[in-house]
Amino acid sequence: MEGLYQKKNIEDLSSKCLLCPHKCLIKNGEYGFCGGRKNINGTIHLLSLPITGYLDPIEKKPLYHFYPNSKIASFGSEGCNLKCKFCQNWTISQFKSSDKDKLEEITERTIQNIIKVGTNKQDGNIGCAYTYNEPSISFEYILKSSEAINKAGMKNVLVTNGYLNAGPQKRLLKYIDAINLDIKSFDDSFYKNYCSATLKPVLRYAERAKEYCHVEITTLVIPTLNDSKIEIQAIAKWIAKHLGNDTPFHLSAYFPNYKLDIDATNPEKLIELRKYAMEYLKYVYTGNIYDKEGKNTYCPSCSKPVIVRGYGYRPITEINLNGDKCKFCGEKINLKIN
C-alpha cells in the first residue's frame, strides 16, 4: 500500500516520509526509521501489517474509564517510530517488516479482515484497538479500517506513543473514540537519549486528541530515570492544565527489557508516586504491580469506590454507579459507559 504522506524526488528515486516528526528521507530500496515503511522504486510503501489479533479486556490497553468491563478486538504489527531502550514489547516493535509478495492484495485482505473482526459484536466486543506496537506507522490501513468500523457504530481505540504529525492526526482522530497515550517523561533529553525522539510533538498530540475523543495517559516509571516526585508531578500538572484534572493517569511499573537492565520499579515507590500525582488529578492508577487501591476507581467527592477491579485483567467485581454518577453521593465521574 502506498504511503499517503510523502514527497517524492523523481531524479534520485528518494522520497521524504511526512507521516511523523522524523520526516525520514528514504532512498530507493531502504526503510524508514520505523522499520514499517520502505521506498520501492521511488515510492514509500507501508509494509507493516497486523500480525496479532486478540479479544482483550479494555482495561488491558489500559483504559479504565472507557466502557469498563468490556472487550475489544486488538491488533498489532511490526515496527515503531521510537527506539525506546526500555521497550517492554521490543520483540515486535523493534523489527523491520519483511517484503511480501502481492503486497496490495494482502493489504486489502488484511483490512477487510480487521473490519470483519472489529464489527463482530460476539463475546462482548465493542470494536477495534490498534495496539501492541506503534499503530501510527500503519496509518493507511488503520485509517481505512477505523472509518469502516466507525460507520458500523463500533468503537476505535489507539494505544500510541503520540509521535505523529498534525495532518495525519486530524485525518485519523475523527474516527477514534479513545486513546491511551504514552508520556514517557517530561524531560526532552530523556526522549532524545532513550527514545530517539522529542517531547513537544507528543504533548501537542495529546492536546489535539482531547478535542476529538476520550484520553487516558500512561507513564512507564523507570528507577533513576523518570521516577522522581518532581517529574511525576510535572506530568500530572501538565495533564490537569491541558487535558483536565479528571483525565485518568496510569503509572506502570518497568521491568528490565531490551537494552536497559536497571532494576525493576519498586512497587512501594510506584504507590508513593501515585499519591503525589493525585495532588493534581482525580484519577491515578498503578499498573504491573499488585496494589489494592491503585487499581480501583474512587469517587473524587466522597472517596468511596465506584469501580472495584480484580488483580491483573480479571473482571470488575463491583460497580457503584448510577449511569456515570457515583451511587453514594451523585458526583459525575469522567466515564464512557454503555
C-alpha positions in Angstrom: 0.0 0.0 0.0 1.4 3.4 -1.0 2.0 5.8 1.8 -0.3 8.8 1.9 2.2 11.3 3.3 5.4 11.6 1.3 7.3 13.9 -1.1 8.9 12.1 -4.0 12.1 13.0 -5.8 11.9 11.6 -9.3 15.6 12.4 -10.0 17.2 10.0 -7.5 14.1 8.0 -6.6 14.3 9.1 -2.9 11.2 10.1 -1.0 10.6 12.0 2.2 8.1 10.5 4.6 5.8 13.2 6.1 3.9 10.9 8.5 5.7 11.6 11.7 8.2 14.2 13.1 11.2 12.2 12.0 10.4 13.1 8.3 12.7 10.4 7.0 14.4 10.9 3.7 14.3 7.4 2.4 16.5 6.3 -0.5 15.3 3.7 -3.0 15.4 0.2 -1.5 15.8 1.4 2.1 13.5 1.5 5.1 12.4 4.5 7.2 13.3 4.9 10.9 10.2 3.0 11.9 11.1 -0.2 10.0 7.5 -0.4 8.7 7.9 1.7 5.6 10.1 1.1 2.6 11.0 3.0 -0.6 10.2 0.8 -3.5 11.2 2.3 -6.9 10.8 5.9 -5.6 7.6 5.4 -3.7 7.2 4.8 0.1 5.1 1.8 0.8 3.5 0.5 4.0 4.8 -2.9 4.8 3.8 -3.1 8.5 0.6 -5.2 8.6 -1.2 -6.8 11.6 0.5 -9.9 12.9 -1.6 -10.3 16.1 -5.2 -10.2 16.9 -6.8 -10.9 20.3 -10.1 -10.1 22.1 -8.7 -8.2 25.1 -10.3 -6.7 28.2 -10.5 -2.9 27.6 -8.6 -2.5 30.9 -5.5 -4.0 29.3 -5.0 -1.1 27.0 -5.1 0.4 29.7 -8.4 2.2 29.5 -10.2 2.3 32.9 -12.8 5.0 32.1 -13.9 3.8 28.6 -16.7 1.2 28.7 -15.4 -0.7 31.8 -15.6 -4.5 31.8 -16.0 -4.7 28.0 -13.8 -6.4 25.5 -12.2 -5.2 22.3 -10.6 -6.9 19.3 -6.9 -5.9 19.4 -4.4 -5.8 16.5 -0.7 -5.0 16.3 2.1 -5.3 13.8 5.9 -4.8 13.5 7.9 -1.7 13.9 7.9 1.6 15.8 8.9 5.2 15.2 10.6 5.4 18.6 13.6 3.4 19.7 13.0 3.2 23.4 15.9 1.4 25.1 13.5 0.1 27.8 10.8 -1.2 25.4 8.6 -3.8 27.1 7.4 -5.1 23.7 10.6 -4.9 21.7 10.2 -8.4 20.1 7.7 -6.9 17.6 8.2 -3.2 17.9 12.0 -3.2 17.1 11.9 -5.3 13.9 11.5 -4.3 10.3 8.6 -5.6 8.3 9.5 -8.1 5.6 8.8 -7.6 1.9 5.7 -9.5 0.9 4.6 -10.9 -2.4 1.4 -9.4 -3.8 1.5 -6.7 -1.2 -1.6 -4.8 -2.4 -3.7 -8.0 -2.3 -2.5 -8.9 1.1 -3.1 -5.4 2.4 -6.7 -5.2 1.2 -7.5 -8.7 2.5 -6.0 -7.7 5.9 -8.1 -4.5 6.1 -11.3 -6.4 5.3 -10.4 -9.0 8.0 -9.9 -6.3 10.6 -13.2 -4.7 9.7 -14.9 -8.1 9.9 -13.4 -8.8 13.3 -13.8 -5.3 14.7 -17.5 -5.1 13.8 -18.3 -8.5 15.2 -20.3 -8.0 18.4 -19.9 -11.5 19.7 -18.3 -12.2 23.1 -19.0 -8.6 24.1 -16.6 -7.0 21.6 -17.1 -3.2 21.3 -14.8 -2.5 18.3 -11.2 -2.5 17.4 -8.0 -1.4 19.3 -4.7 -0.7 17.4 -2.0 -1.6 19.9 1.0 -3.8 20.9 3.4 -1.9 18.6 3.1 1.8 17.5 -0.1 1.9 15.3 0.6 5.2 13.6 3.3 3.6 11.4 0.5 1.5 9.8 -1.5 4.7 9.3 -3.1 3.8 5.9 -4.7 0.5 6.9 -5.8 1.9 10.3 -7.4 4.9 8.5 -9.4 2.6 6.2 -10.5 0.1 8.9 -11.3 2.7 11.5 -13.6 4.6 9.1 -15.5 1.4 8.3 -15.7 0.4 12.0 -16.9 3.9 12.9 -19.6 3.7 10.2 -20.7 0.4 11.6 -21.3 2.1 15.0 -18.4 0.3 16.8 -15.5 1.8 18.7 -12.0 2.5 17.6 -9.1 2.7 20.2 -5.5 3.8 19.7 -2.7 2.9 22.1 0.1 5.2 20.9 3.3 7.0 21.7 1.9 10.2 20.2 4.6 10.7 17.6 2.5 11.7 14.6 2.3 14.9 12.5 -0.7 17.2 12.7 -2.2 16.4 9.3 -2.4 12.7 9.8 -3.6 13.3 13.4 -6.6 15.3 12.2 -7.4 12.9 9.4 -7.5 9.9 11.8 -8.8 11.3 15.0 -12.3 11.9 13.7 -12.8 8.1 13.6 -11.2 7.4 17.0 -13.3 7.1 20.2 -10.5 6.7 22.8 -6.7 7.0 23.1 -4.2 5.8 25.7 -1.1 7.9 25.0 2.3 7.5 26.5 4.1 10.4 28.1 7.4 8.7 28.7 9.0 11.6 30.6 8.6 15.3 31.0 12.3 15.8 30.1 13.2 16.3 26.4 16.7 15.0 27.0 15.1 11.7 28.2 13.2 11.5 24.9 16.4 12.2 22.9 18.7 9.8 24.8 16.3 6.9 25.5 13.7 7.1 22.8 15.4 8.8 19.8 12.5 11.4 19.7 11.4 14.7 21.2 8.7 15.6 23.8 6.9 18.5 22.2 5.1 16.6 19.4 3.8 14.1 22.0 2.3 16.8 24.2 0.7 18.5 21.1 -0.9 15.2 20.0 -2.4 14.7 23.5 -3.9 18.2 23.4 -5.4 17.6 19.9 -6.7 14.1 20.8 -8.6 15.7 23.7 -10.5 17.7 21.2 -11.8 14.6 19.5 -12.1 11.7 21.9 -11.6 10.2 25.4 -8.0 10.3 26.5 -6.0 8.5 29.2 -2.3 8.9 29.8 0.3 6.3 30.7 3.9 6.7 32.0 6.2 3.8 32.5 8.1 4.6 35.6 11.8 3.7 35.4 14.0 3.9 38.5 16.6 6.8 38.5 15.4 8.0 35.1 11.9 9.3 35.5 10.8 8.3 38.9 11.3 11.5 40.9 8.4 13.2 42.7 9.3 16.4 40.7 8.9 14.6 37.3 5.7 12.7 38.0 4.1 15.8 39.5 5.2 17.8 36.4 3.4 15.4 34.2 0.4 15.4 36.4 0.3 19.2 36.5 0.5 19.4 32.7 -2.3 16.8 32.3 -4.5 18.8 34.7 -3.9 22.1 32.9 -4.0 20.9 29.3 -6.3 17.9 29.4 -8.3 18.3 32.6 -7.8 17.1 36.1 -10.4 14.3 35.5 -8.1 12.7 32.9 -7.1 9.2 34.0 -3.3 8.8 34.6 -1.7 5.4 34.7 1.7 4.8 36.3 3.1 1.5 35.2 6.0 -0.5 36.7 9.0 -1.1 34.5 10.9 -4.4 34.2 14.4 -4.8 32.7 14.0 -5.4 29.0 15.6 -4.8 25.6 18.6 -2.6 26.1 18.1 -1.4 29.7 19.0 -3.5 32.7 18.1 -1.1 35.5 16.3 -2.9 38.4 12.5 -3.2 38.2 10.3 -0.4 39.7 9.8 -0.8 43.4 6.0 -1.3 44.0 6.2 0.9 47.1 7.7 3.7 45.1 5.0 3.5 42.5 2.3 3.6 45.2 4.0 6.7 46.6 4.2 8.4 43.3 0.5 7.8 42.7 -0.2 9.8 45.9 1.9 12.7 44.6 0.1 12.7 41.2 -3.3 12.7 43.0 -2.5 16.1 44.4 -3.3 17.4 40.9 -5.5 14.7 39.3 -8.7 12.9 40.3 -8.0 9.5 38.9 -4.5 8.0 39.1 -3.7 4.2 38.8 -0.8 1.9 39.2 -0.1 -0.9 36.8 2.1 -4.0 36.6 2.0 -4.4 40.3 -0.4 -5.6 43.0 -1.9 -2.5 44.5 -5.4 -2.9 46.0 -6.1 0.8 45.9 -4.3 1.7 42.8 -6.4 -0.5 40.5 -9.8 0.8 41.6 -11.7 4.0 40.7 -12.7 6.2 43.6 -15.2 9.0 43.7 -13.3 12.2 43.9 -16.0 13.7 46.1 -16.8 11.1 48.7 -13.8 8.8 48.2 -15.8 5.7 48.0 -15.0 3.0 45.4 -17.2 3.3 42.3 -15.4 0.6 40.3 -13.6 -2.3 42.1 -11.2 -4.3 39.8 -9.7 -7.7 40.3 -6.0 -8.3 40.1 -4.5 -8.0 36.6 -7.1 -8.0 34.0 -9.7 -10.0 35.8 -13.3 -8.9 35.6 -14.6 -6.0 37.5 -16.0 -7.2 40.8 -18.1 -4.2 41.9 -19.7 -1.2 40.2 -21.3 1.5 42.3 -22.6 3.8 39.7 -25.9 5.3 38.6 -25.1 5.9 34.9 -22.0 7.9 35.1 -22.6 9.2 38.6 -21.4 7.9 42.0 -24.1 5.8 43.6 -23.2 7.2 47.1 -23.1 11.0 46.5 -24.1 11.7 42.9 -20.7 13.1 41.8 -20.3 12.8 38.0 -17.4 10.6 37.0 -15.4 11.1 33.8 -16.5 7.8 32.3 -17.8 6.4 29.0 -20.3 3.7 29.6 -22.9 1.7 27.7 
